[in-house]
Amino acid sequence: MPRLSEVIAALETLWPPERAESWDAVGTVAGEPGQEVGRVLFAVDPVQEIVDEAVALGADLLVTHHPLYLRGTTTVAADTFKGRVVHTLIKHDIALHVAHTNADTADPGVSDALAGALDLRVVRPLVPDPTDPAGRRGLGRVCELDHPVPLRDLAARAAARLPATAQGIRVAGDPDALVRTVAVSGGSGDSLFDQVRAAGVDAFLTADLRHHPASEAVAHSPLALLDAAHWATEWPWCELAAAQLDEISDRHGWDLRVHVSTTVTDPWTAHAASTESASHQGAPN
């Protein structure tokens, strides 16, 4: 079995930490470099439920997309939410490694996995990485469909192909409008509206769209919006990342078992759709 330091070195060839945003917190959070790694679990969130799953699986390494400590802390006391995570990891000799914005912009990265889940053909990055001479790295992706489909069909495809969440897929735009080109960005994407408009795409699929940016985006262009749950847009990366590590393991002859968590860690647990009568009765005068 490989040592943790060897596995981390391999992961950092996929997602070099220096390519993370300056505000980000990526890399190894916990773990002894010399410990052996036989099982690896990939997940989006380093929350207690996922750590407990890693314990039950007998994992030696947990790799998550979201950081555990993004803004620092003054305590890892076990009676705090994140402190309990740290205590559980250390108690069970489970290392934690984070690949966040360095995985977002990788080639392939988070948005490639999102596009692949919907059978979209990636054309180019939405926001290219200026340090990449090949022009393949960057934030988000501009994609094409094999043939145009109505917006309602693309939304249905997203709802069927992405992991199920209480939110589902929210849509802004004419349901019958034909969609030929789509920009995608895993995670929160409403800071990218300028780049999306410049790309001239028919639709934008992302997460965490806020009222005012979304309202302005559809008011000034025929751009259609598809808003999925944050967790759901990033979960496909876990499968991609696991496959990449599997390939590395085979190449090195490592005895490594790689798993992907299917535990839903989206925080929303239910959705109550408005009825036609209620929407009119509750509308302001």
C-alpha positions as CSV (number, residue, x, y, z in Angstrom):
1,M,0.0,0.0,0.0
2,P,1.2,3.5,-0.7
3,R,2.1,6.0,2.0
4,L,-0.1,9.1,2.5
5,S,2.7,11.3,1.3
6,E,2.8,9.4,-2.0
7,V,-1.0,9.6,-2.5
8,I,-1.0,13.3,-1.7
9,A,1.8,13.9,-4.2
10,A,-0.2,12.1,-6.9
11,L,-3.4,14.2,-6.0
12,E,-1.4,17.4,-6.3
13,T,-0.3,16.5,-9.8
14,L,-4.1,16.6,-10.6
15,W,-4.8,19.7,-8.5
16,P,-1.7,21.7,-7.8
17,P,-2.3,23.8,-4.6
18,E,-0.6,26.8,-6.2
19,R,-3.5,27.0,-8.6
20,A,-6.0,27.6,-5.8
21,E,-7.4,31.1,-5.3
22,S,-5.5,33.2,-2.7
23,W,-8.4,33.2,-0.3
24,D,-8.9,29.4,-0.5
25,A,-7.7,26.7,2.0
26,V,-6.7,23.6,0.1
27,G,-4.3,20.8,0.8
28,T,-3.8,18.3,3.6
29,V,-5.7,19.2,6.8
30,A,-5.0,16.1,8.9
31,G,-2.9,13.0,8.5
32,E,0.5,11.4,9.2
33,P,2.7,11.5,6.0
34,G,4.1,8.0,6.7
35,Q,0.8,6.3,7.3
36,E,-0.3,3.6,4.8
37,V,-3.4,4.3,2.7
38,G,-5.5,1.4,1.6
39,R,-9.0,3.0,1.2
40,V,-9.9,6.5,0.0
41,L,-13.3,8.1,0.2
42,F,-14.3,11.1,-2.0
43,A,-17.1,13.5,-1.0
44,V,-18.1,17.1,-1.4
45,D,-18.4,18.2,2.2
46,P,-16.1,17.4,5.2
47,V,-19.1,17.2,7.6
48,Q,-19.5,14.8,10.5
49,E,-21.9,12.5,8.6
50,I,-19.2,12.0,5.9
51,V,-16.5,11.5,8.4
52,D,-18.6,8.9,10.2
53,E,-19.1,7.2,6.8
54,A,-15.3,7.2,6.3
55,V,-14.9,5.5,9.7
56,A,-17.5,2.8,8.9
57,L,-15.8,2.2,5.5
58,G,-12.4,1.8,7.1
59,A,-11.0,4.6,5.0
60,D,-7.5,5.9,5.6
61,L,-8.0,9.1,3.5
62,L,-11.0,11.4,3.0
63,V,-10.7,13.7,0.0
64,T,-13.3,16.5,-0.1
65,H,-14.0,19.4,-2.4
66,H,-15.0,21.9,0.2
67,P,-12.5,23.0,2.9
68,L,-13.0,22.2,6.5
69,Y,-11.5,25.5,7.7
70,L,-11.8,28.3,5.1
71,R,-11.4,31.2,7.4
72,G,-9.2,29.8,10.2
73,T,-10.1,29.0,13.8
74,T,-8.9,29.4,17.3
75,T,-10.2,26.0,18.6
76,V,-10.5,22.4,17.6
77,A,-12.5,21.5,20.8
78,A,-14.6,18.4,20.3
79,D,-17.8,20.2,21.4
80,T,-17.6,22.4,18.3
81,F,-18.9,21.2,14.9
82,K,-15.6,21.3,13.1
83,G,-13.6,20.4,16.1
84,R,-15.6,17.1,16.4
85,V,-14.7,16.4,12.8
86,V,-11.0,16.9,13.5
87,H,-11.1,14.7,16.7
88,T,-12.9,11.9,14.8
89,L,-10.4,12.0,12.0
90,I,-7.4,11.9,14.3
91,K,-8.9,9.2,16.6
92,H,-9.4,6.9,13.6
93,D,-6.2,7.7,11.8
94,I,-8.1,9.2,8.8
95,A,-6.3,11.8,6.8
96,L,-8.2,14.7,5.2
97,H,-7.2,16.4,1.9
98,V,-9.0,19.3,0.2
99,A,-9.1,20.2,-3.5
100,H,-11.3,23.2,-4.0
101,T,-10.7,26.1,-6.4
102,N,-7.6,24.2,-7.8
103,A,-10.1,21.4,-8.8
104,D,-12.6,24.0,-10.1
105,T,-10.1,25.2,-12.8
106,A,-8.3,21.9,-13.5
107,D,-8.4,20.1,-16.8
108,P,-10.5,18.1,-16.3
109,G,-12.2,19.7,-13.4
110,V,-15.4,20.3,-11.6
111,S,-17.3,21.9,-14.5
112,D,-16.0,19.2,-16.9
113,A,-17.6,16.6,-14.6
114,L,-20.8,18.6,-14.5
115,A,-20.9,18.9,-18.3
116,G,-20.2,15.2,-18.6
117,A,-23.1,14.3,-16.3
118,L,-25.5,16.1,-18.8
119,D,-23.8,14.8,-22.0
120,L,-22.7,18.3,-22.9
121,R,-19.7,18.6,-25.2
122,V,-17.1,21.0,-23.7
123,V,-15.8,23.6,-26.2
124,R,-13.6,25.8,-24.0
125,P,-13.3,27.3,-20.5
126,L,-15.7,30.0,-19.6
127,V,-13.0,32.0,-17.8
128,P,-9.6,30.8,-19.2
129,D,-6.6,30.4,-17.0
130,P,-4.1,32.9,-18.4
131,T,-1.2,30.7,-17.2
132,D,-2.4,27.8,-19.4
133,P,-0.8,27.9,-22.8
134,A,-3.1,25.1,-24.0
135,G,-6.2,27.1,-23.1
136,R,-8.0,24.2,-21.5
137,R,-7.9,25.2,-17.8
138,G,-10.1,27.7,-16.2
139,L,-13.3,28.4,-14.4
140,G,-16.6,27.1,-15.9
141,R,-17.0,25.6,-19.3
142,V,-18.8,26.6,-22.5
143,C,-20.6,23.6,-24.0
144,E,-22.6,22.5,-26.9
145,L,-25.5,20.0,-27.2
146,D,-25.4,17.4,-30.0
147,H,-28.7,18.8,-31.2
148,P,-30.9,21.7,-29.9
149,V,-33.4,20.9,-27.3
150,P,-36.2,22.9,-25.6
151,L,-35.2,24.5,-22.3
152,R,-37.8,22.4,-20.5
153,D,-36.0,19.2,-21.8
154,L,-32.6,20.4,-20.7
155,A,-34.0,21.1,-17.3
156,A,-35.5,17.7,-17.1
157,R,-32.2,16.2,-18.2
158,A,-30.4,18.1,-15.4
159,A,-33.0,16.9,-12.8
160,A,-32.6,13.3,-14.0
161,R,-28.8,13.2,-14.3
162,L,-27.7,15.2,-11.2
163,P,-28.2,13.7,-7.7
164,A,-31.6,14.3,-6.4
165,T,-32.1,17.2,-3.9
166,A,-35.0,18.9,-2.3
167,Q,-34.5,22.0,-4.6
168,G,-34.4,20.2,-7.9
169,I,-33.8,22.5,-10.8
170,R,-35.1,26.1,-10.9
171,V,-35.5,27.6,-14.4
172,A,-35.8,31.1,-15.7
173,G,-36.7,31.6,-19.4
174,D,-39.2,30.4,-22.0
175,P,-39.6,26.6,-21.5
176,D,-40.0,26.1,-25.2
177,A,-36.9,28.1,-26.3
178,L,-34.4,26.0,-28.1
179,V,-31.0,25.6,-26.4
180,R,-27.9,24.9,-28.5
181,T,-25.1,26.2,-26.3
182,V,-24.8,26.1,-22.5
183,A,-22.3,27.6,-20.0
184,V,-21.8,25.5,-16.9
185,S,-20.1,26.2,-13.6
186,G,-20.2,23.9,-10.6
187,G,-21.0,25.7,-7.3
188,S,-22.0,29.3,-6.9
189,G,-22.0,31.0,-10.4
190,D,-23.7,34.3,-10.3
191,S,-20.4,36.2,-10.3
192,L,-19.8,34.9,-13.8
193,F,-22.8,36.6,-15.6
194,D,-20.5,39.0,-17.5
195,Q,-18.5,36.2,-18.9
196,V,-21.6,34.1,-19.6
197,R,-23.1,37.0,-21.6
198,A,-19.9,37.5,-23.5
199,A,-19.8,33.8,-24.4
200,G,-23.2,34.3,-26.2
201,V,-24.6,31.0,-24.9
202,D,-28.3,30.2,-24.8
203,A,-28.4,29.0,-21.2
204,F,-26.4,29.0,-18.0
205,L,-26.4,26.0,-15.6
206,T,-24.9,26.7,-12.1
207,A,-26.0,27.0,-8.4
208,D,-26.8,29.5,-5.7
209,L,-28.3,32.1,-8.1
210,R,-29.4,35.2,-6.2
211,H,-32.5,37.2,-7.0
212,H,-31.0,40.4,-8.2
213,P,-28.2,39.1,-10.4
214,A,-30.6,36.5,-11.9
215,S,-33.3,39.1,-12.5
216,E,-30.9,41.5,-14.2
217,A,-29.4,38.7,-16.3
218,V,-32.7,37.6,-17.8
219,A,-34.1,41.2,-18.1
220,H,-31.4,42.3,-20.5
221,S,-30.9,39.2,-22.7
222,P,-32.6,36.0,-23.8
223,L,-30.3,34.0,-21.6
224,A,-32.0,31.1,-19.8
225,L,-31.0,30.1,-16.3
226,L,-30.9,26.7,-14.7
227,D,-30.2,26.8,-11.0
228,A,-29.4,23.5,-9.3
229,A,-28.4,22.8,-5.7
230,H,-24.7,23.6,-4.9
231,W,-23.9,20.2,-3.7
232,A,-25.5,18.5,-6.8
233,T,-23.5,20.5,-9.3
234,E,-20.2,19.5,-7.6
235,W,-20.9,15.9,-6.7
236,P,-20.1,14.6,-10.2
237,W,-16.5,15.7,-9.6
238,C,-16.2,13.1,-6.9
239,E,-16.7,10.4,-9.5
240,L,-14.3,12.0,-11.9
241,A,-11.6,12.4,-9.2
242,A,-12.0,8.9,-8.0
243,A,-11.5,7.6,-11.5
244,Q,-8.4,9.7,-11.9
245,L,-7.0,8.3,-8.6
246,D,-7.9,4.8,-9.7
247,E,-5.9,5.3,-12.9
248,I,-2.9,6.6,-11.0
249,S,-3.2,3.6,-8.6
250,D,-3.2,1.1,-11.4
251,R,-0.2,2.9,-13.0
252,H,1.8,2.7,-9.8
253,G,0.7,-0.8,-8.9
254,W,-0.8,0.4,-5.6
255,D,-3.2,-1.8,-3.7
256,L,-5.7,1.1,-3.3
257,R,-9.5,0.9,-3.0
258,V,-11.3,4.1,-4.0
259,H,-14.9,5.0,-3.1
260,V,-17.3,7.8,-3.7
261,S,-19.8,8.9,-1.1
262,T,-23.4,9.0,-2.2
263,T,-24.6,10.6,1.1
264,V,-26.6,13.8,0.3
265,T,-25.0,16.6,2.3
266,D,-27.1,19.4,0.7
267,P,-28.5,21.2,3.7
268,W,-32.1,21.5,2.3
269,T,-34.2,18.5,3.1
270,A,-37.7,19.3,1.8
271,H,-39.5,21.4,-0.9
272,A,-43.1,22.6,-0.8
273,A,-44.2,23.8,-4.2
274,S,-46.5,26.8,-4.3
275,T,-50.0,26.2,-5.6
276,E,-51.6,28.4,-8.2
277,S,-54.2,29.8,-5.8
278,A,-51.7,30.4,-3.1
279,S,-49.3,32.2,-5.4
280,H,-52.1,34.6,-6.4
281,Q,-53.4,35.1,-2.8
282,G,-50.0,35.8,-1.5
283,A,-48.9,38.2,-4.2
284,P,-48.5,41.8,-3.0
285,N,-50.9,44.4,-4.2
